[in-house]
């Protein structure tokens, strides 16, 4: 938060009280702000830090369109850095397709589907496949069209897909580098999606106006609520790389007790969500179409799999990552785990084909888990066999444990007592003759747990990891990532 007001004074305190306090009740909030004032923090800055960390899931914006219209260039422009891969030729595969962005003080996620083309089934089918996965998880869509080329048959096919999805759409007429291209953009009114926004993603022309319109149609990040579970069945994403046994596992847990299978017609889709009775409860396994039979593209399967996984994870509360225990843990396994963690979802690791392992493989698997998945040592683990059904009864307790950690909240008083003891026993290393201290903190949100710590100076990444490790030792948080942000007290000149 870049906006500041003068420190101290009742006006700042009253203004702060006008906002939602997130994790803090009125009395607790007043006490917390008094502590912040004593430590010399700008009260508006403190309020802003809590508010920024205390939101619910960020809204999702999908950027779709046929290949080579400038989608990845636009995504780079939106997120403010060159991260999405941009090349003139098709066939570019990116490991990561979801990014976090901010515009006019509002944060949201961007799903990039650009830069890949596969003609095995015709361009219409491949574009539709990309767009469908992204649109499914999105709250709003930016549809990118090359204004110089005009609307093609493929663009028309994407328009039909967008109409069917019923999501809000902002039409981006890209490659309008000057006033002479405005007329080309105007022709795109014919698509029937409303006003075309003339943009040059390469040079940044018009992107601000387009993003203003995006904020008009994109929902706000929901306010953080505590102690209130979402209505209806809990949403589980069963994810993993191809051929690890996801469909076998789903069929085994569904058994004869499957209660609902929703059919949704579409070019590349089969069932979408399945309601499954498991452990005496009904669970919604989201985007199980990605698990079932699919039109298999001969190339680019990893890219489509990553899009499907991203869409499933965005819709879920907990991700169950299935890993083939008979094979070495792969880079792709690690990427899928990372995707779930970065999305802030509860996490369970399920090692399939456990019944096929001999003692030697089990020994080496344990070593692999320590080295390759050490960063998620906090995730519950189950060793299962989708083929025989072995240990399937352990899946539900693991999911429930992860969800419980995901929703855990530590009261501010207890957190600060813990931080005080921690800092006294293990102070931050001295750097440049100074020793930064964590002064106080609060938990601003859950699902996943999000903490804001206020410090006297820069806190190194290693010390932040140490704090996270001790938080887990003290309060649990099994099965959930933890987000920690640090706000440093700004130096102010003393008045004479």
C-alpha positions as CSV (number, residue, x, y, z in Angstrom):
1,X,0.0,0.0,0.0
2,X,1.6,3.2,-1.2
3,X,-0.8,5.8,0.2
4,X,0.1,7.3,3.6
5,X,-1.3,9.8,6.0
6,X,0.3,11.6,8.8
7,X,1.1,9.3,11.8
8,X,-0.8,9.4,15.0
9,X,-3.8,11.5,15.9
10,X,-7.4,10.5,16.4
11,X,-8.3,11.1,12.7
12,X,-6.1,8.3,11.6
13,X,-7.5,6.0,14.3
14,X,-11.1,6.9,13.4
15,X,-10.4,6.4,9.7
16,X,-8.9,3.0,10.4
17,X,-12.0,2.0,12.3
18,X,-14.1,2.6,9.3
19,X,-12.6,-0.4,7.6
20,X,-13.4,-4.0,8.1
21,X,-10.9,-5.3,10.7
22,X,-10.7,-8.8,9.3
23,X,-9.4,-11.1,12.0
24,X,-9.7,-8.5,14.8
25,X,-12.7,-7.6,16.8
26,X,-13.3,-3.9,17.8
27,X,-11.6,-4.1,21.2
28,X,-8.7,-6.2,19.9
29,X,-8.3,-3.9,16.9
30,X,-8.2,-0.8,19.1
31,X,-5.5,-2.3,21.3
32,X,-3.6,-3.4,18.2
33,X,-3.6,0.0,16.7
34,X,-2.5,1.6,20.0
35,X,0.4,-0.8,19.9
36,X,1.2,0.2,16.3
37,X,1.1,3.9,17.2
38,X,3.5,3.4,20.2
39,X,5.9,1.7,17.8
40,X,5.8,4.6,15.4
41,X,3.9,3.0,12.6
42,X,1.7,5.0,10.2
43,X,-1.8,3.8,11.3
44,X,-3.1,4.0,7.7
45,X,-0.2,1.9,6.6
46,X,-0.9,-0.7,9.3
47,X,-4.6,-0.8,8.4
48,X,-3.7,-1.2,4.7
49,X,-1.3,-4.0,5.4
50,X,-3.9,-6.0,7.3
51,X,-6.6,-5.2,4.7
52,X,-4.3,-6.3,1.8
53,X,-3.4,-9.6,3.6
54,X,-6.9,-10.3,4.9
55,X,-8.8,-10.8,1.6
56,X,-10.4,-14.1,0.5
57,X,-9.5,-15.8,-2.8
58,X,-8.4,-13.3,-5.5
59,X,-10.7,-13.1,-8.5
60,X,-9.4,-14.7,-11.7
61,X,-9.0,-13.1,-15.1
62,X,-8.5,-15.3,-18.2
63,X,-6.8,-14.0,-21.3
64,X,-8.0,-16.0,-24.3
65,X,-7.8,-15.8,-28.1
66,X,-6.3,-17.6,-31.0
67,X,-2.5,-18.0,-31.3
68,X,-0.2,-15.1,-32.2
69,X,-2.6,-12.3,-31.4
70,X,-0.3,-11.0,-28.5
71,X,-1.9,-12.7,-25.5
72,X,1.4,-13.4,-23.7
73,X,2.6,-9.8,-24.5
74,X,-0.6,-8.5,-23.0
75,X,-0.2,-10.7,-19.9
76,X,3.4,-9.4,-19.4
77,X,2.0,-5.8,-19.7
78,X,-0.8,-6.6,-17.1
79,X,1.5,-8.2,-14.5
80,X,4.2,-5.5,-15.1
81,X,7.1,-7.9,-15.9
82,X,8.3,-10.1,-18.6
83,X,7.4,-13.5,-17.3
84,X,5.1,-15.2,-19.8
85,X,7.2,-16.6,-22.6
86,X,6.8,-14.7,-25.9
87,X,8.0,-16.1,-29.2
88,X,6.9,-15.6,-32.8
89,X,6.5,-19.3,-33.4
90,X,3.9,-21.7,-32.0
91,X,4.9,-24.6,-29.8
92,X,6.0,-22.6,-26.8
93,X,5.2,-24.5,-23.6
94,X,5.2,-22.6,-20.3
95,X,5.3,-24.3,-16.9
96,X,3.4,-21.6,-15.2
97,X,0.1,-20.2,-16.5
98,X,-1.3,-18.2,-13.6
99,X,0.2,-14.9,-12.4
100,X,-0.8,-12.3,-9.7
101,X,-1.4,-8.8,-10.9
102,X,-2.5,-5.4,-9.5
103,X,-4.2,-2.5,-11.1
104,X,-5.5,0.7,-9.4
105,X,-5.0,-0.8,-6.0
106,X,-6.9,-4.0,-6.7
107,X,-5.2,-7.4,-6.9
108,X,-6.3,-10.3,-9.1
109,X,-5.0,-13.5,-10.8
110,X,-4.3,-13.7,-14.5
111,X,-4.5,-17.0,-16.4
112,X,-2.5,-16.9,-19.6
113,X,-3.5,-19.3,-22.5
114,X,-1.3,-17.7,-25.1
115,X,1.5,-18.8,-27.4
116,X,0.7,-22.4,-28.1
117,X,-0.8,-24.0,-31.3
118,X,-1.4,-27.6,-32.1
119,X,-3.0,-28.6,-35.4
120,X,-3.6,-32.3,-34.7
121,X,-7.3,-31.7,-34.4
122,X,-7.5,-28.4,-36.2
123,X,-6.8,-25.0,-34.8
124,X,-10.4,-24.4,-33.7
125,X,-10.4,-27.4,-31.4
126,X,-7.0,-26.6,-29.9
127,X,-7.9,-23.0,-29.2
128,X,-11.2,-24.0,-27.8
129,X,-9.5,-26.5,-25.5
130,X,-7.2,-23.8,-24.1
131,X,-9.9,-21.3,-23.7
132,X,-12.4,-23.7,-22.1
133,X,-10.0,-24.7,-19.3
134,X,-9.2,-21.1,-18.5
135,X,-12.7,-19.7,-18.8
136,X,-14.0,-22.5,-16.5
137,X,-11.9,-21.2,-13.6
138,X,-12.3,-17.4,-14.4
139,X,-14.5,-14.7,-13.0
140,X,-14.0,-12.6,-16.1
141,X,-12.3,-12.9,-19.5
142,X,-10.2,-10.6,-21.8
143,X,-10.7,-11.8,-25.4
144,X,-7.7,-10.7,-27.5
145,X,-8.2,-10.2,-31.3
146,X,-5.6,-9.0,-33.8
147,X,-7.2,-5.7,-35.0
148,X,-4.9,-5.7,-38.1
149,X,-6.2,-9.0,-39.2
150,X,-9.8,-8.6,-38.1
151,X,-12.2,-11.2,-36.9
152,X,-11.4,-14.7,-38.2
153,X,-13.5,-17.9,-38.2
154,X,-11.4,-19.0,-35.2
155,X,-12.3,-15.8,-33.4
156,X,-15.9,-16.5,-34.1
157,X,-15.6,-19.9,-32.6
158,X,-14.1,-18.5,-29.4
159,X,-17.0,-16.0,-29.3
160,X,-19.5,-18.8,-29.3
161,X,-17.5,-20.5,-26.5
162,X,-17.6,-17.2,-24.5
163,X,-21.3,-16.7,-25.0
164,X,-22.0,-20.3,-23.8
165,X,-19.8,-19.7,-20.7
166,X,-21.8,-16.6,-19.7
167,X,-18.8,-14.9,-18.1
168,X,-18.2,-11.1,-18.4
169,X,-16.0,-10.4,-21.4
170,X,-13.7,-7.4,-22.2
171,X,-12.8,-7.3,-25.9
172,X,-9.2,-6.3,-26.5
173,X,-8.4,-5.1,-30.1
174,X,-4.6,-5.6,-30.0
175,X,-1.9,-4.3,-32.3
176,X,-3.4,-0.8,-32.6
177,X,-0.2,1.1,-32.5
178,X,-1.6,4.5,-33.4
179,X,-4.7,6.5,-34.4
180,X,-4.7,5.0,-37.8
181,X,-5.5,1.6,-36.3
182,X,-8.6,2.8,-34.5
183,X,-10.8,2.2,-37.5
184,X,-9.6,-1.5,-37.6
185,X,-10.6,-1.9,-34.0
186,X,-14.1,-0.4,-34.7
187,X,-14.8,-3.3,-37.1
188,X,-14.7,-5.7,-34.2
189,X,-18.1,-4.4,-32.9
190,X,-19.3,-7.0,-35.3
191,X,-18.4,-9.7,-32.9
192,X,-21.3,-8.7,-30.7
193,X,-19.2,-8.5,-27.5
194,X,-19.6,-4.8,-26.9
195,X,-17.0,-2.1,-27.3
196,X,-13.6,-3.1,-28.6
197,X,-10.8,-1.6,-26.6
198,X,-7.9,-0.5,-28.9
199,X,-4.6,-1.6,-27.4
200,X,-1.0,-2.0,-28.2
201,X,0.2,-4.7,-25.7
202,X,3.7,-4.2,-27.1
203,X,3.9,-0.5,-26.4
204,X,1.3,-0.2,-23.6
205,X,-1.0,2.1,-25.6
206,X,-4.6,1.8,-24.3
207,X,-3.9,-0.9,-21.8
208,X,-4.8,1.3,-18.8
209,X,-8.3,2.1,-20.2
210,X,-8.8,-1.6,-20.9
211,X,-7.8,-2.6,-17.4
212,X,-10.2,0.0,-16.0
213,X,-12.9,-1.8,-17.8
214,X,-11.7,-5.1,-16.5
215,X,-12.1,-3.9,-12.9
216,X,-15.6,-2.9,-13.8
217,X,-16.6,-6.5,-14.5
218,X,-14.2,-8.3,-12.2
219,X,-15.6,-9.0,-8.7
220,X,-13.8,-7.7,-5.7
221,X,-11.8,-10.1,-3.6
222,X,-14.2,-11.3,-1.0
223,X,-13.7,-10.0,2.6
224,X,-12.1,-12.5,4.9
225,X,-14.5,-14.3,7.2
226,X,-13.4,-16.5,10.2
227,X,-15.1,-19.6,11.5
228,X,-17.6,-19.9,8.7
229,X,-17.3,-22.9,6.4
230,X,-18.4,-22.5,2.8
231,X,-21.9,-24.0,2.3
232,X,-22.3,-27.3,0.5
233,X,-19.8,-30.1,0.0
234,X,-16.1,-29.3,0.3
235,X,-14.3,-29.0,-3.0
236,X,-11.4,-31.4,-3.8
237,X,-9.1,-31.3,-6.8
238,X,-7.6,-34.6,-7.6
239,X,-4.5,-33.7,-9.6
240,X,-1.3,-35.1,-10.9
241,X,0.7,-35.7,-14.0
242,X,-0.7,-37.9,-16.8
243,X,-1.0,-41.7,-16.1
244,X,-0.4,-41.7,-12.4
245,X,-3.8,-43.4,-11.8
246,X,-6.1,-40.5,-11.2
247,X,-9.1,-42.0,-13.0
248,X,-8.5,-45.3,-11.2
249,X,-8.4,-43.6,-7.9
250,X,-11.6,-41.6,-8.6
251,X,-13.4,-44.7,-9.8
252,X,-12.3,-46.5,-6.6
253,X,-13.4,-43.8,-4.2
254,X,-16.7,-43.4,-6.1
255,X,-17.4,-47.1,-6.2
256,X,-21.2,-47.7,-6.4
257,X,-21.9,-44.7,-4.1
258,X,-21.5,-42.0,-6.8
259,X,-24.5,-39.7,-6.3
260,X,-24.3,-37.1,-9.1
261,X,-22.5,-36.9,-12.4
262,X,-23.0,-33.6,-14.2
263,X,-22.8,-33.9,-18.0
264,X,-21.8,-30.7,-19.9
265,X,-21.7,-30.9,-23.6
266,X,-18.6,-29.3,-25.2
267,X,-15.9,-29.8,-27.8
268,X,-13.4,-31.4,-25.3
269,X,-15.3,-31.9,-22.1
270,X,-16.8,-34.9,-20.4
271,X,-18.0,-34.8,-16.8
272,X,-17.1,-31.6,-14.9
273,X,-17.8,-32.1,-11.2
274,X,-18.7,-35.3,-9.4
275,X,-20.4,-35.5,-6.0
276,X,-18.9,-38.5,-4.2
277,X,-19.9,-40.1,-0.9
278,X,-16.7,-40.9,1.0
279,X,-16.1,-41.5,4.7
280,X,-19.7,-40.7,5.5
281,X,-19.6,-37.3,3.8
282,X,-20.4,-35.9,0.4
283,X,-17.4,-34.3,-1.4
284,X,-17.3,-32.4,-4.7
285,X,-14.4,-33.6,-6.8
286,X,-13.9,-30.6,-9.1
287,X,-12.9,-30.7,-12.8
288,X,-12.7,-34.5,-12.9
289,X,-13.0,-34.1,-16.6
290,X,-9.3,-33.6,-16.6
291,X,-9.0,-37.0,-15.0
292,X,-11.4,-38.8,-17.4
293,X,-11.0,-39.7,-21.0
294,X,-9.9,-36.9,-23.2
295,X,-9.1,-36.2,-26.8
296,X,-5.3,-36.9,-26.6
297,X,-3.2,-34.4,-28.5
298,X,0.0,-35.9,-29.7
299,X,2.1,-33.0,-28.6
300,X,1.6,-30.3,-26.0
301,X,-0.1,-32.6,-23.6
302,X,1.9,-31.2,-20.7
303,X,0.7,-27.7,-21.5
304,X,-2.9,-28.7,-21.6
305,X,-2.5,-30.7,-18.4
306,X,-1.1,-27.6,-16.7
307,X,-4.1,-25.6,-17.8
308,X,-6.5,-28.2,-16.6
309,X,-4.7,-28.4,-13.3
310,X,-4.7,-24.7,-12.8
311,X,-8.5,-24.5,-13.5
312,X,-9.2,-27.4,-11.1
313,X,-7.0,-25.9,-8.3
314,X,-8.6,-22.5,-8.6
315,X,-12.1,-24.0,-8.1
316,X,-11.0,-26.3,-5.2
317,X,-10.4,-25.8,-1.5
318,X,-8.0,-28.8,-1.1
319,X,-5.7,-30.3,-3.7
320,X,-4.9,-34.0,-3.5
321,X,-1.8,-34.5,-5.6
322,X,-1.4,-38.1,-6.8
323,X,2.2,-39.3,-7.3
324,X,3.3,-42.6,-8.8
325,X,5.3,-44.2,-6.0
326,X,6.7,-46.8,-8.4
327,X,8.6,-44.1,-10.3
328,X,11.1,-41.4,-9.3
329,X,9.5,-38.1,-8.2
330,X,9.6,-36.0,-11.4
331,X,10.0,-32.3,-12.0
332,X,6.4,-32.3,-13.2
333,X,5.2,-33.7,-9.9
334,X,7.1,-30.9,-8.1
335,X,5.5,-28.3,-10.4
336,X,2.0,-29.5,-9.7
337,X,2.7,-29.4,-5.9
338,X,4.1,-25.9,-6.3
339,X,1.0,-24.8,-8.3
340,X,-1.3,-25.9,-5.5
341,X,0.9,-24.2,-2.9
342,X,1.1,-20.9,-4.8
343,X,-2.7,-21.0,-5.3
344,X,-3.0,-21.1,-1.5
345,X,-4.9,-24.4,-1.3
346,X,-4.8,-27.1,1.4
347,X,-2.6,-30.0,0.3
348,X,-2.6,-33.7,0.6
349,X,0.1,-36.0,-1.0
350,X,-1.2,-39.4,-2.1
351,X,1.4,-41.9,-3.2
352,X,-0.3,-44.4,-5.5
353,X,0.8,-48.0,-6.4
354,X,2.1,-48.5,-2.9
355,X,1.3,-52.2,-3.1
356,X,3.8,-52.7,-5.9
357,X,6.8,-51.4,-4.0
358,X,9.6,-53.6,-2.6
359,X,11.7,-52.7,0.4
360,X,14.4,-51.1,-1.7
361,X,12.1,-48.9,-3.6
362,X,10.4,-47.8,-0.4
363,X,13.7,-46.8,1.1
364,X,14.7,-44.7,-2.0
365,X,11.2,-43.2,-2.2
366,X,11.6,-41.9,1.4
367,X,14.9,-40.3,0.5
368,X,13.3,-38.7,-2.6
369,X,10.4,-37.3,-0.6
370,X,12.9,-35.7,1.8
371,X,14.9,-34.1,-0.9
372,X,12.4,-33.4,-3.7
373,X,9.3,-32.5,-1.6
374,X,11.0,-31.2,1.6
375,X,9.4,-27.8,1.1
376,X,5.9,-29.4,1.7
377,X,6.9,-31.7,4.6
378,X,3.9,-30.2,6.4
379,X,1.4,-31.8,4.0
380,X,-0.4,-35.0,5.2
381,X,0.7,-38.0,3.2
382,X,-1.2,-41.2,2.4
383,X,0.1,-44.3,0.7
384,X,-2.6,-45.9,-1.4
385,X,-3.4,-48.3,-4.1
386,X,-6.1,-47.2,-6.6
387,X,-6.1,-50.7,-8.1
388,X,-6.8,-52.6,-4.9
389,X,-8.3,-49.9,-2.8
390,X,-5.7,-50.3,-0.1
391,X,-5.6,-47.5,2.6
392,X,-8.4,-45.6,0.8
393,X,-10.0,-45.1,4.2
394,X,-7.1,-42.8,5.1
395,X,-7.8,-40.3,2.4
396,X,-10.7,-38.6,4.1
397,X,-9.0,-38.0,7.5
398,X,-6.0,-36.6,5.6
399,X,-8.2,-34.2,3.6
400,X,-10.0,-33.1,6.8
401,X,-6.7,-32.5,8.6
402,X,-5.5,-30.3,5.7
403,X,-8.8,-28.3,5.7
404,X,-8.6,-27.8,9.5
405,X,-5.0,-26.4,9.2
406,X,-6.2,-24.3,6.2
407,X,-8.9,-22.6,8.4
408,X,-6.9,-22.3,11.7
409,X,-6.7,-18.9,13.3
410,X,-4.4,-17.8,16.0
411,X,-5.7,-14.9,18.3
412,X,-3.6,-11.8,18.1
413,X,-2.7,-11.8,21.8
414,X,-1.5,-15.4,21.7
415,X,0.4,-14.8,18.5
416,X,2.3,-11.8,19.9
417,X,3.2,-13.6,23.1
418,X,4.6,-16.3,20.9
419,X,6.5,-13.8,18.7
420,X,7.9,-12.0,21.8
421,X,9.3,-15.3,23.2
422,X,10.7,-16.3,19.8
423,X,12.5,-13.0,19.2
424,X,13.9,-13.0,22.7
425,X,15.3,-16.5,22.3
426,X,16.3,-16.3,18.7
427,X,16.9,-12.7,17.6
428,X,17.5,-11.8,13.9
429,X,21.1,-11.8,12.9
430,X,22.9,-8.5,13.0
431,X,23.3,-7.0,9.5
432,X,25.3,-3.8,8.8
433,X,25.6,-3.1,12.4
434,X,21.8,-3.2,13.0
435,X,19.6,-5.9,14.3
436,X,16.0,-5.8,12.9
437,X,13.3,-6.9,15.3
438,X,9.8,-8.2,14.8
439,X,7.8,-5.8,17.0
440,X,4.3,-7.3,16.7
441,X,2.0,-9.1,14.3
442,X,-1.5,-10.4,13.5
443,X,-3.2,-13.1,11.5
444,X,-5.1,-11.2,8.8
445,X,-6.7,-14.2,7.1
446,X,-7.3,-17.9,6.8
447,X,-7.8,-20.3,3.9
448,X,-4.8,-20.2,3.8
449,X,-3.5,-18.6,7.0
450,X,-2.0,-15.2,6.2
451,X,0.1,-13.3,8.8
452,X,1.3,-9.7,8.8
453,X,4.4,-9.0,10.9
454,X,5.5,-5.4,11.7
455,X,9.3,-5.0,12.0
456,X,11.9,-2.3,12.7
457,X,14.0,-3.3,9.6
458,X,14.2,-5.7,6.7
459,X,13.7,-9.4,7.7
460,X,15.7,-11.8,5.7
461,X,14.1,-14.7,3.9
462,X,15.9,-17.3,6.0
463,X,14.5,-15.8,9.2
464,X,11.0,-15.7,7.7
465,X,11.3,-19.4,7.0
466,X,12.4,-19.9,10.6
467,X,9.4,-18.0,11.8
468,X,7.1,-20.2,9.6
469,X,8.7,-23.4,10.9
470,X,8.2,-22.3,14.5
471,X,4.6,-21.2,13.8
472,X,3.9,-24.7,12.5
473,X,5.6,-26.3,15.6
474,X,3.5,-24.1,17.9
475,X,0.1,-24.0,16.2
476,X,-0.1,-26.9,13.8
477,X,-1.1,-25.6,10.4
478,X,-0.8,-29.2,9.0
479,X,-1.7,-29.4,5.4
480,X,-1.7,-25.7,4.5
481,X,0.7,-23.2,3.1
482,X,1.3,-20.1,5.2
483,X,1.7,-16.6,3.8
484,X,3.8,-14.2,5.8
485,X,4.2,-10.6,4.8
486,X,6.4,-8.1,6.7
487,X,5.8,-4.4,7.0
488,X,8.9,-2.3,7.9
489,X,8.5,0.8,10.0
490,X,9.5,3.8,7.9
491,X,12.1,6.2,9.1
492,X,10.8,9.7,9.8
493,X,12.7,12.9,10.5
494,X,12.5,14.1,14.0
495,X,10.8,17.5,14.5
496,X,12.9,20.0,16.3
